[in-house]
Amino acid sequence: MLAALSPARRRLVVLLSVATVVAVLSVVAVTVFGSSDRASRAAAVPQDVPGPVLLVPGYGGSVTGLQTLAGRLKRTGKQVQIAQLPGNGTGDLRAQARSLASTAKALLAKTAASSLDVVGYSAGGVVARLWVRDYGGAGVARRVVTLGSPQHGTELATLGSLLPSACPVACQQLTPASSLLGRLNAAPDPSNGPRFVSIWSTADDVVLPPDSARLAGALNLTVQSVCSASTVRHSALPTDPTVAGMIAAELTASDPVPLSAKDCSRLSS
């Protein structure tokens, strides 16, 4: 058919065909790849309407300490649920984030709330960030408080990785050189997502160094910046009264609160 056309018309037909193919591919690209961009530009969750609170356990999946924290938050009038993570919190952190997405969706449906607040303890704070970044959390989380979370890894995991049989996947992902943490920290958390607050103790004996919990773009608070005499260690963070008071203060209808030493007595009572 093309052979029957003059050279000029043949070039025109070819150019029109190429243009059509490019247009179709552009539509496909917008449909397939643009969806994630639209998700990243979803409307920000209103900050003045607190929702239920979802507590995310750390490495190992123990909820004992979080039960104490849940009780204290419930006494402030909060609806609180503790997430159950697959693999006792030692499996792939991305799988844990996907599980958190399902748990959050179910909690919103159960409570008929439009958004929720999340408190991620230890590795649970990393899981919460993965959920916000990659698994839909940015559109439903209002506030994320990370508690003693190794956002940049911990040297304890590095030591554990020397004996692979004693360092499951999550342990390997929590080393400072982890590719997962490298990607997670390569860019700021979504600006239209939840407000982040990172709380940690300078006396932390698991997150090493303790300021690995520092999070760019978040309100960063050490327990000692509020109560200078505190010696709370990692395992005691969820049960410490001052820490519970700090968390409760950050889950109100106001913006995150830059607490200081003047708040020590009030928060510790």
NUTORPA-454714 format. One record per residue: x, y, z of N, C-alpha, C in turn. Coordinates in pm, 1 decimal. Atoms other than C-alpha are relative to their C-alpha. Layout:
% residues N
     n.east    n.north       n.up    ca.east   ca.north      ca.up     c.east    c.north       c.up
          X          Y          Z          X          Y          Z          X          Y          Z
...
END
This chain:
% residues 269
     n.east    n.north       n.up    ca.east   ca.north      ca.up     c.east    c.north       c.up
       83.1     -120.9        0.0        0.0        0.0        0.0       86.3      125.6        0.0
      -89.7     -114.5       -5.7      278.0      243.9       96.2       78.3       16.2     -129.3
      -80.6       -4.4      122.7      469.0      149.7     -219.0      -74.0       72.3     -111.6
       78.8      -63.4      105.2      181.0      286.2     -433.3       -4.5      150.8       14.8
        5.4     -144.4      -24.4      213.1      632.7     -277.1      126.2       67.6      -48.5
     -117.7      -78.3       36.0      444.4      907.5     -387.3       91.2        9.5      121.6
      -91.8       -9.7     -114.3      758.5      952.4     -169.6      -45.1      101.3      103.8
       43.8     -103.2      -96.3      616.2     1271.0      -12.9     -116.5      -49.7       83.5
      115.5       49.8      -74.9      286.2     1107.0       77.1       39.1     -116.2       91.9
      -45.7      111.7      -81.7      466.9      798.1      205.0       61.1       51.4      129.9
      -60.6      -57.2     -121.4      670.0     1013.1      446.0     -107.2       55.2       94.0
      107.8      -55.8      -81.0      350.5     1186.1      561.6      -73.9     -108.8       76.2
       70.9      110.5      -66.3      176.1      854.8      633.8       83.5      -57.0      113.0
      -87.7       53.9     -103.8      477.3      726.9      828.2        3.8       92.5      121.2
       -5.0      -96.4     -110.7      499.5     1047.5     1034.6     -129.1       -0.8       80.5
      127.9        4.4      -70.5      128.4     1034.7     1116.3      -12.2     -127.9       83.0
        6.1      127.0      -73.4      159.1      668.5     1219.2       84.3        6.5      125.5
      -87.3      -12.3     -116.5      451.5      744.2     1449.6      -63.5       89.7      105.0
       64.1      -92.6      -93.8      264.8     1037.6     1602.9     -113.8      -67.6       74.2
      111.6       70.9      -64.2      -36.7      813.9     1668.8       50.0      -95.8      106.6
      -56.2       94.4      -96.3      175.6      549.8     1839.9       49.6       73.8      124.0
      -50.8      -77.8     -114.1      346.2      814.3     2057.4     -114.4       47.7       86.9
      115.4      -48.6      -76.4        7.9      957.4     2158.0      -61.3     -110.6       83.9
       57.3      113.4      -73.5     -125.0      614.0     2255.0       87.9      -37.9      118.1
      -91.7       35.2     -108.9      187.1      534.3     2457.3       -3.5      103.6      111.1
        7.0     -105.0     -100.9      158.0      869.2     2633.4     -121.6      -18.7       88.9
      121.1       24.7      -77.7     -198.9      789.5     2738.2       20.4     -116.5       93.3
      -26.3      117.4      -83.5      -89.5      448.0     2864.9       90.1       36.7      116.5
      -93.6      -37.9     -105.1      199.0      601.1     3059.0      -68.0       79.5      108.2
       71.1      -79.6     -100.1      -28.0      853.5     3227.4      -91.2      -88.2       82.6
       93.0       87.5      -70.7     -278.5      582.0     3312.1       70.8      -91.2       96.7
      -67.8       99.7      -81.9      -28.3      332.1     3446.5       88.4       63.7      105.8
     -100.0      -55.4      -90.3      244.2      545.7     3598.4      -48.8      125.4       71.7
       48.3     -122.6      -61.5       51.8      862.4     3672.7      -80.1      -24.6      125.4
       81.8       28.2     -117.3     -162.5      686.5     3932.4       77.6       19.5      127.7
      -79.7      -16.7     -120.3      122.5      679.0     4182.4       29.2      146.8       25.1
      -23.9     -142.9      -18.1      192.0     1047.7     4113.9     -123.5       66.7       56.6
      122.7      -57.2      -54.3     -172.0     1131.4     4175.5      -14.7      -35.0      146.4
        8.8       39.9     -140.6     -155.0      934.9     4498.0       90.6       86.9       85.0
      -93.6      -80.9      -77.5      149.2     1134.0     4605.7      -50.9      142.4       16.3
       53.3     -134.7       -9.2      -48.0     1452.8     4537.8     -140.1        1.5       58.4
      131.6        5.1      -61.8     -359.3     1340.7     4727.2      -12.3      110.0      104.3
       23.9     -107.9      -95.9     -519.0     1601.8     4950.2       53.0      -38.7      137.3
      -53.3       24.7     -133.0     -351.3     1635.5     5287.2     -113.1      -25.7       99.3
       98.6       30.6     -102.6     -536.9     1493.1     5586.5      -12.5      120.0       95.0
       16.0     -112.0      -93.5     -687.1     1769.8     5807.4       66.8      -29.9      133.8
      -75.8       21.4     -122.7     -472.2     1816.8     6115.8      -81.4       24.3      126.2
       77.4      -36.9     -118.4     -748.6     1938.0     6347.8     -106.3     -102.4       37.1
       98.8      104.8      -31.0     -949.3     1613.4     6351.8       73.2     -129.2       33.1
      -69.6      123.8      -37.1     -768.0     1341.0     6547.7      -89.7     -121.5      -20.3
       74.3      123.5       17.4     -871.8      987.5     6465.6       43.5     -103.6      101.9
      -47.6      106.5      -88.9     -815.9      651.5     6634.5      151.1      -12.9      -10.1
     -146.2       14.2       -6.5     -460.5      558.4     6730.2       38.0     -145.7      -23.4
      -49.9      134.3       29.0     -280.7      257.2     6585.7      144.2       -9.0       47.6
     -133.9       20.4      -53.8       23.4      136.4     6779.4       68.7     -112.4      -76.9
      -73.6       98.0       80.8      289.6      -49.7     6581.1      118.0      -52.5       80.0
     -109.8       55.9      -80.1      520.4     -288.1     6771.2      132.0       -1.9      -74.7
     -133.1       -1.5       57.7      891.6     -311.4     6712.9       50.2     -138.0      -37.1
      -65.3      124.7       37.7     1136.3     -583.9     6618.4      -27.6     -105.9      107.0
       36.6      106.2      -93.1     1026.2     -912.4     6774.9     -149.2       -6.2       25.9
      145.3        1.0       -5.7      660.4     -807.8     6779.1      -62.9        3.0      137.1
       58.7       -1.4     -134.0      616.4     -786.0     7157.1      -94.6      118.8       16.0
       98.7     -106.3      -21.1      307.9     -586.5     7256.9      -18.2       32.0      148.2
       18.4      -18.7     -144.9      350.5     -597.7     7636.0       11.5      146.7       38.7
      -17.3     -140.2      -33.5      487.1     -245.4     7666.9     -105.0       87.3      -66.3
       99.4      -79.5       70.2      245.3     -112.3     7408.9     -137.4       -9.8       65.4
      127.5       11.3      -71.7      -46.5     -243.1     7613.2       -8.0      103.9      112.0
       -3.7     -103.9     -102.6       62.6      -11.1     7894.6      -22.8      137.5      -62.4
       17.6     -127.2       68.9       90.1      279.7     7651.9     -143.6       15.6      -49.1
      138.4       -5.3       48.2     -249.1      192.6     7501.9      -94.9       38.2      112.3
       85.0      -31.2     -114.2     -407.4      203.3     7847.1        6.4      147.8       36.5
      -16.0     -141.7      -35.2     -264.6      549.3     7916.3      -65.7       90.4     -103.9
       62.4      -81.5      104.0     -379.9      685.3     7580.4     -152.6      -12.2        4.6
      145.6       17.4      -11.6     -727.5      539.0     7631.5      -56.2       87.7      111.6
       47.2      -84.5     -110.8     -752.4      730.8     7959.0       -8.4      147.0      -41.0
       14.3     -136.7       51.2     -713.1     1050.4     7754.2     -116.3        9.6      -98.8
      116.0       -0.3       87.2    -1018.3      951.1     7551.5       24.5      -54.9     -139.5
      -33.1       51.2      131.9     -843.3      789.0     7256.6      -54.2     -140.8      -23.0
       23.8      137.8       43.2     -957.8      482.8     7064.2      136.1      -53.7      -45.5
     -135.3       49.5       25.7     -647.7      265.8     7049.0       -4.6     -147.3      -39.7
      -15.8      139.8       40.9     -557.1      -55.5     6868.9      147.9      -27.5      -21.6
     -138.2       42.1       21.7     -228.3     -245.1     6860.2        4.3      -89.8     -123.2
      -11.6       79.5      122.1     -127.7     -379.7     6520.6       73.4     -130.4       28.1
      -69.2      128.7       -5.5      -22.2     -741.7     6482.5       78.6      -14.5     -130.6
      -82.6        6.0      119.6      270.0     -774.9     6242.6       37.5     -143.9      -34.7
      -37.0      136.3       39.5      359.2    -1086.4     6039.8      142.7      -32.1       40.3
     -135.3       44.3      -30.8      662.2    -1290.9     6134.2       53.7       51.8      130.8
      -42.2      -52.8     -130.5      667.4    -1154.6     6488.9       91.4      121.6      -13.6
      -76.7     -122.3       16.4      812.2     -832.7     6355.1      144.0      -21.2      -41.6
     -138.5       26.0       40.8     1130.8    -1000.2     6229.9       12.8      -23.0     -150.6
       -4.1       21.5      144.7     1032.9    -1049.4     5865.4       21.2      130.5      -75.4
      -22.6     -114.3       88.2     1070.6     -812.8     5570.0      -83.9      119.7       45.3
       69.9     -119.3      -46.4      981.1     -459.9     5682.5     -104.3       47.2     -101.5
       98.2      -38.2      101.3      800.1     -403.6     5352.3     -126.6      -83.1       12.9
      116.9       83.9      -23.0      571.4     -698.3     5419.9      -75.0       47.8      123.9
       63.3      -54.5     -119.3      507.8     -551.2     5764.0      -77.8      127.3      -33.0
       68.3     -122.8       40.1      417.8     -218.4     5601.6     -128.5      -30.7      -76.0
      121.4       39.3       71.4      170.7     -391.7     5370.8     -105.5      -50.6       98.1
       92.5       46.9     -101.9       15.8     -563.5     5672.4      -59.4      117.3       77.2
       47.4     -119.0      -70.6       -6.3     -227.2     5847.5     -106.5       72.2      -82.6
       98.9      -63.0       87.5     -193.9      -88.8     5546.3     -135.7      -67.9       14.1
      125.8       73.8      -15.7     -456.2     -363.8     5581.7      -62.7       26.5      136.1
       49.9      -25.1     -135.0     -485.0     -309.4     5956.0      -58.7      140.8       10.7
       48.3     -138.2       -3.5     -524.2       67.1     5911.3     -134.1       12.0      -72.4
      125.1       -4.1       75.7     -794.3       18.4     5649.0     -115.1      -58.9       81.1
      104.0       63.8      -80.6     -986.4     -215.6     5878.1      -39.0       87.1      118.6
       29.6      -86.1     -114.3     -957.0       24.6     6173.4      -84.0      119.9      -42.4
       79.1     -111.8       48.6    -1089.2      314.8     5967.6     -143.3      -43.5      -29.5
      134.2       49.9       29.1    -1382.2      102.7     5852.4      -77.4      -25.7      128.3
       65.8       33.5     -126.8    -1457.7      -11.3     6207.6      -43.4      124.9       75.7
       28.4     -121.0      -77.2    -1449.2      337.2     6354.8      -70.5      108.3      -80.0
       60.3      -99.0       89.7    -1594.4      523.3     6054.1       76.3      132.1        2.7
      -83.9     -120.3       -2.3    -1306.2      769.1     6091.7       56.7       25.8     -139.6
      -56.0      -35.6      129.7    -1158.6      955.6     5797.1      152.3       -4.9       -0.8
     -146.0        7.0       -9.8     -801.0      940.6     5925.6       37.2      -61.6      133.4
      -45.1       56.6     -126.6     -591.0      792.1     6202.2      137.8       53.2       34.1
     -134.0      -32.6      -47.9     -280.2      856.1     6408.8       74.6     -129.9       24.8
      -81.6      120.2      -15.8        6.2      608.4     6428.3      116.5       29.5       92.8
     -118.7       -5.5      -84.8      266.2      550.1     6697.4       80.3     -125.5      -28.6
      -84.9      114.5       34.0      550.2      327.3     6577.7      116.2       -9.5       95.7
     -107.5       20.7      -97.8      777.0      190.0     6847.6      115.7      -75.1      -63.3
     -120.5       65.6       48.3     1134.4       97.9     6756.4      -10.3      -22.3     -152.2
        9.2       26.0      144.0     1135.6      -72.8     6413.6     -139.1       30.0      -54.1
      135.9      -34.8       42.7      761.2       -5.3     6406.0       -8.0      139.6      -58.8
       -3.3     -133.7       57.8      848.0      357.0     6331.9       51.4       -0.7     -142.8
      -48.5       15.9      137.5     1038.2      248.1     6020.6     -111.8      -59.8      -86.0
      113.5       60.8       71.6      742.7       29.7     5918.8     -104.8      106.3      -32.2
       99.1     -106.2       22.1      512.2      330.3     5961.2       42.7       91.7     -114.2
      -48.7      -85.4      108.8      731.9      540.2     5731.4      -11.7      -70.0     -134.9
       15.2       75.2      125.0      736.1      266.0     5466.4     -146.1       -1.8      -43.5
      143.8       -0.9       30.2      357.6      247.7     5488.6      -41.5      134.9      -58.0
       33.2     -133.6       49.7      328.1      624.3     5442.5       58.1       21.5     -138.6
      -70.1      -26.9      125.3      580.0      632.1     5158.8      -51.9      -86.2     -115.2
       21.7       94.0      110.5      482.7      324.2     4958.7     -133.3      -73.2       -1.2
      117.2       87.6       -7.0      156.8      167.3     5073.8     -128.2       72.5       41.6
      126.8      -70.9      -15.4     -110.3      437.1     5091.9      -19.6       74.4      130.2
       18.3      -66.1     -128.7      -51.1      573.0     5440.7       -9.5      151.3       -8.0
       -1.0     -146.7       10.6        1.2      929.6     5319.1     -140.5       57.1      -12.0
      135.0      -50.4       20.0     -367.2      958.0     5234.3      -92.8      -17.5      118.2
       90.6       26.7     -112.7     -508.0      838.7     5567.3       61.0       30.4      136.6
      -64.1      -28.0     -128.4     -251.4      916.9     5839.7        4.2      150.7       24.0
       -5.7     -141.5      -38.3     -284.4     1250.4     6020.0      131.5       32.8       68.5
     -119.6      -22.2      -81.2        5.3     1219.4     6263.1       71.9     -133.5       15.3
      -81.2      118.9      -24.7      289.7      967.7     6289.9      104.7       35.9      104.1
     -100.7      -17.4     -104.9      489.6      951.6     6612.3       89.3     -123.1       -1.5
      -92.7      112.3       -7.0      800.6      735.5     6598.4       71.2        6.3      134.0
      -49.9        6.2     -137.6      937.2      620.7     6932.5      124.2      -88.8        5.7
     -123.5       77.9       -5.4     1301.3      515.3     6964.4       20.8      -82.1     -124.9
       -4.2       73.9      127.0     1305.3      421.3     6597.0      134.4       17.5      -70.4
     -130.5       -7.7       68.9     1633.1      337.3     6415.6      -16.5       42.8     -145.4
       28.2      -47.3      135.7     1550.8      551.4     6113.7      122.8       -7.0      -90.4
     -123.6       10.4       77.4     1914.6      539.0     6005.9       78.4     -125.8       39.5
      -61.8      125.9      -38.2     1984.3      191.4     6142.4       59.5        2.6      139.3
      -64.3       12.7     -130.4     2150.5       65.6     6456.4      120.4      -92.3      -10.8
     -121.3       82.4        2.6     2498.2      -71.7     6511.4      -23.9     -135.6       65.1
       33.3      129.1      -59.6     2336.8     -347.7     6717.4      -38.1     -100.0     -109.4
       34.9       87.1      112.9     2192.2     -487.2     6393.6      124.7      -36.9      -79.8
     -125.2       30.0       69.4     2536.5     -460.7     6235.7       73.6     -113.9       69.6
      -62.6      109.6      -75.3     2675.7     -679.5     6513.1      -74.3     -129.6      -22.9
       79.6      119.8       22.0     2388.2     -922.7     6468.7       22.2      -60.4     -136.0
      -17.1       50.1      136.4     2452.0     -947.5     6096.8      128.2      -80.2      -17.6
     -122.0       80.5        7.5     2792.5    -1098.8     6169.2      -30.3     -147.9       18.2
       46.2      137.8      -15.1     2598.8    -1413.2     6260.0     -136.1       -9.0      -68.5
      123.6       -6.9       78.1     2337.2    -1439.1     5981.8     -115.2      -80.4       57.7
      108.4       82.1      -54.0     2141.7    -1716.0     6152.5      -71.5       68.9      115.5
       59.6      -72.5     -112.4     2076.2    -1477.0     6441.5      -53.3      136.0      -42.2
       41.7     -131.2       49.7     1984.6    -1181.2     6220.1      -96.4      -17.8     -116.5
      100.2       17.5      105.8     1656.9    -1231.9     6027.6       -7.0      122.1      -92.2
        7.3     -103.2      103.9     1550.2    -1012.7     5737.2      -12.7      139.6       58.8
       19.5     -133.8      -57.0     1427.8     -720.0     5948.9      126.5       49.8       67.5
     -127.1      -36.2      -62.8     1753.1     -723.2     6144.6       98.3       50.4     -105.9
      -90.5      -40.9      107.0     1951.4     -703.1     5820.8      -41.2      134.8      -59.4
       49.5     -126.0       56.3     1729.7     -418.2     5698.4       19.3      118.2       94.9
      -18.1     -106.1      -98.4     1801.2     -221.4     6016.8      146.5       32.4       25.3
     -139.9      -40.2      -10.3     2176.9     -202.1     5969.7       15.5      137.6      -64.9
      -16.9     -134.0       58.4     2302.2      152.3     5893.5       28.3       -2.1     -149.8
      -33.3        8.4      142.7     2424.0       32.8     5551.2     -112.0      -63.0      -83.4
      110.0       66.5       69.0     2089.0     -123.7     5459.6      -47.4       79.7     -121.4
       50.1      -66.0      120.9     1970.6      -47.8     5105.7     -142.3       50.4       20.4
      137.5      -43.4      -26.6     1611.5      -26.1     5233.1       -0.1      135.4       70.2
       -6.2     -127.7      -71.0     1700.1      252.6     5478.0       61.6      108.1      -88.7
      -60.1      -96.4       92.0     1916.2      417.8     5214.5     -103.5       60.6      -92.0
      105.3      -50.3       88.6     1621.2      443.6     4977.6     -102.6       81.6       77.8
      102.5      -68.1      -79.3     1381.8      546.0     5253.8       44.5      140.1       39.5
      -50.2     -129.3      -46.0     1606.1      831.4     5365.9       57.1       86.1     -112.1
      -58.6      -73.9      111.4     1714.3      941.2     5019.3      -76.6      126.6      -32.6
       83.1     -117.3       27.8     1425.8     1187.3     4991.6      -90.5       25.7      119.0
       87.9      -30.7     -113.8     1202.6     1367.4     5242.9     -130.1      -79.1       -7.9
      131.4       63.3       -0.4      876.3     1206.6     5349.2      -98.5       91.8      -73.6
       92.5      -80.4       80.0      576.4     1322.6     5141.2      -46.0      125.3       73.9
       35.2     -125.2      -66.4      508.4     1690.3     5216.1     -148.9       10.9       25.4
      144.2       -5.5      -18.0      135.4     1633.7     5180.8      -49.8     -112.3       91.0
       37.8      111.4      -86.0      139.9     1333.2     5414.4      -17.0       44.0      144.0
       20.7      -32.1     -141.1      109.1     1314.7     5792.9      112.1       85.7       56.7
     -105.1      -69.3      -74.4      298.4     1536.7     6035.5       74.8     -104.7       81.8
      -82.5       96.8      -71.6      587.8     1340.8     6184.9       57.9       61.7      126.7
      -67.6      -34.6     -124.8      716.8     1355.4     6541.3       88.2     -118.4       36.7
      -90.6      106.7      -42.1     1023.0     1156.2     6647.9       42.6       25.2      144.1
      -35.1       -8.3     -142.6     1073.2     1092.2     7019.4      100.2     -110.3       30.0
      -96.6      102.8      -38.0     1378.1      912.6     7154.8       73.8       39.9      126.0
      -77.0      -23.1     -121.6     1602.4      880.0     7458.9      149.0       -1.2      -31.1
     -145.6       -1.2       18.1     1968.7      975.1     7468.1       65.0     -117.3       72.9
      -51.0      115.8      -73.9     2007.0      674.7     7700.6      -39.5     -131.5      -67.0
       40.4      121.5       72.2     1877.0      429.7     7438.3      119.2      -94.6      -13.1
     -107.0       99.6        4.6     2080.2      108.4     7454.3      -20.7     -103.1     -110.7
       26.3       89.2      113.4     1936.4      -59.9     7142.7       20.2       73.2     -131.6
      -22.9      -83.3      116.9     1926.8      216.3     6884.4      131.8       73.0       22.2
     -135.7      -51.8      -19.5     2296.5      296.3     6855.3       55.2       53.5     -131.9
       15.8     -100.6     -105.1     2369.3      577.6     6821.6     -146.9       39.8       16.4
      140.6      -33.9      -23.2     2044.2      700.4     6979.1      -57.3      101.2      -97.9
       54.6     -101.0       90.4     2016.1      997.2     6743.2      -20.8      -52.6     -141.6
       44.8       61.9      124.6     1966.5      752.7     6457.8     -151.2       17.4      -14.7
      144.9      -21.8        2.6     1605.2      823.7     6551.2      -36.6      135.7      -59.0
       29.4     -133.3       54.0     1638.0     1179.8     6419.3      -55.6      -12.5     -141.4
       72.2       12.4      126.4     1404.8     1231.6     6125.9      -10.5      136.5      -67.3
        4.8     -126.7       73.9     1442.8     1504.8     5865.1     -143.9       41.7      -25.3
      133.5      -51.6       24.8     1135.9     1724.1     5839.7      -98.4      -23.2      112.0
       88.8       29.9     -112.3      990.1     1598.9     6169.3       27.4       93.6      117.1
      -28.3      -60.5     -129.3      956.1     1754.7     6511.3       77.6     -104.2       78.8
      -86.8       94.5      -70.0     1245.7     1583.3     6689.6       11.1       39.0      146.2
       -1.2      -25.3     -143.9     1227.3     1551.7     7067.9       71.5     -112.6       72.9
      -53.6      101.3      -90.6     1448.7     1370.3     7314.5      -76.6        8.1      131.8
       64.9        1.2     -131.6     1296.9     1264.9     7644.5       74.9       94.8       93.0
      -82.4      -81.0      -88.4     1586.5     1446.7     7813.4      -15.5      149.3      -26.4
       26.0     -142.0       25.0     1496.9     1776.2     7642.8     -122.7       47.3       76.2
      117.9      -32.0      -80.8     1176.5     1760.7     7846.1       29.5      -23.9      147.5
      -38.0       32.7     -138.6     1297.4     1586.9     8164.2      147.0      -40.6       -1.0
     -144.3       20.6       17.5     1675.2     1617.6     8179.2       55.1     -115.0       82.9
      -51.5      105.4      -88.0     1715.9     1362.8     8460.8      -42.2     -139.5      -45.7
       49.3      130.5       43.9     1545.8     1083.3     8265.9      115.0      -89.4      -47.0
      -97.7      100.1       45.2     1751.5      767.7     8212.5      -70.1     -115.3      -71.6
       79.6      105.9       61.1     1481.8      574.5     8027.3       74.8      -63.4     -116.5
      -65.9       75.5      106.1     1625.2      302.5     7805.6     -103.0      -48.6     -102.3
       83.9       35.2      113.7     1488.5      151.1     7488.8     -123.7      -80.4       39.5
      111.5       89.7      -29.9     1271.6     -126.5     7631.8     -105.7       64.9       87.9
       93.5      -65.1      -91.6     1110.5      108.5     7884.8      -73.0      117.7      -63.9
       63.9     -116.1       63.2     1006.3      376.3     7634.8     -153.4      -10.1       -3.0
      147.0        4.0        8.6      647.0      247.2     7585.8      -69.6        4.7      136.6
       63.3        4.5     -132.2      586.8      217.7     7962.7       35.5      120.3       85.9
      -44.3     -115.2      -78.8      751.9      540.2     8079.0     -109.7      106.2        3.8
      108.3      -99.4      -10.0      495.1      794.2     8212.5       29.3      129.8      -74.8
      -34.4     -124.0       69.8      684.0     1094.4     8075.5      -14.6      -17.7     -150.5
       11.3       27.9      143.6      705.6      937.2     7730.7     -146.2       -5.8      -41.7
      143.0        7.7       30.6      333.4      856.5     7737.9      -61.7      139.5       -3.4
       50.5     -137.0       -1.1      263.7     1218.5     7829.8       43.1       77.4     -123.0
      -49.2      -66.3      120.6      479.8     1339.4     7541.9      -79.5      -44.2     -122.7
       74.8       51.9      114.4      301.0     1113.2     7294.9     -141.7       57.3       -0.9
      136.4      -53.1       -8.6      -43.3     1221.1     7418.9       -4.4      146.6      -41.0
       -4.5     -142.3       34.7       60.4     1586.1     7381.0       11.9       21.0     -149.8
      -19.0      -13.1      144.5      149.4     1523.5     7016.4     -116.9      -55.7      -80.2
      114.2       59.3       70.3     -181.0     1353.1     6933.0     -127.8       81.5       18.7
      116.8      -86.0      -15.5     -412.0     1646.6     7006.6      -38.4       58.8     -135.8
       47.5      -61.7      124.2     -601.6     1851.9     6748.7       90.6      113.1      -47.6
      -91.3     -106.2       40.1     -321.0     2108.3     6741.0      112.6      -55.8      -86.3
     -120.8       43.0       70.2       -6.0     2098.1     6530.6       96.7      -61.5      100.3
     -100.2       55.0      -91.6      291.4     1907.4     6675.9       56.9      108.4       92.3
      -36.4      -96.9     -103.4      403.3     2075.0     6999.2      148.6      -12.8       34.9
     -142.3        4.3      -37.4      773.1     2164.8     7056.9       17.3        6.8      151.9
       -5.5        7.9     -146.2      785.8     2048.9     7420.4      137.8       39.7       51.6
     -127.3      -41.6      -60.9     1053.8     2171.2     7660.8       -1.2      -33.0      148.5
      -15.8       32.4     -142.5     1173.4     2146.9     8019.9     -115.5       51.8       84.9
      111.7      -53.2      -77.8      882.4     2356.5     8141.0     -119.7      -94.3        2.5
      111.8       96.0        7.4      651.1     2067.0     8045.6       26.3     -126.4       80.4
      -37.8      125.8      -64.9      834.9     1801.2     8249.8      -97.9      -41.0      109.4
       84.8       33.6     -113.8      627.9     1816.5     8566.2     -140.8      -37.9      -45.4
      136.6       25.4       46.7      295.3     1829.2     8381.6       -8.8     -134.0      -70.6
        6.8      122.9       79.2      374.6     1541.0     8148.1       33.6     -124.9       80.1
      -43.1      115.3      -79.1      524.6     1316.7     8414.9      -99.8      -40.9      105.9
       94.6       30.6     -109.0      227.1     1326.5     8650.9     -106.0      -99.4      -45.4
END
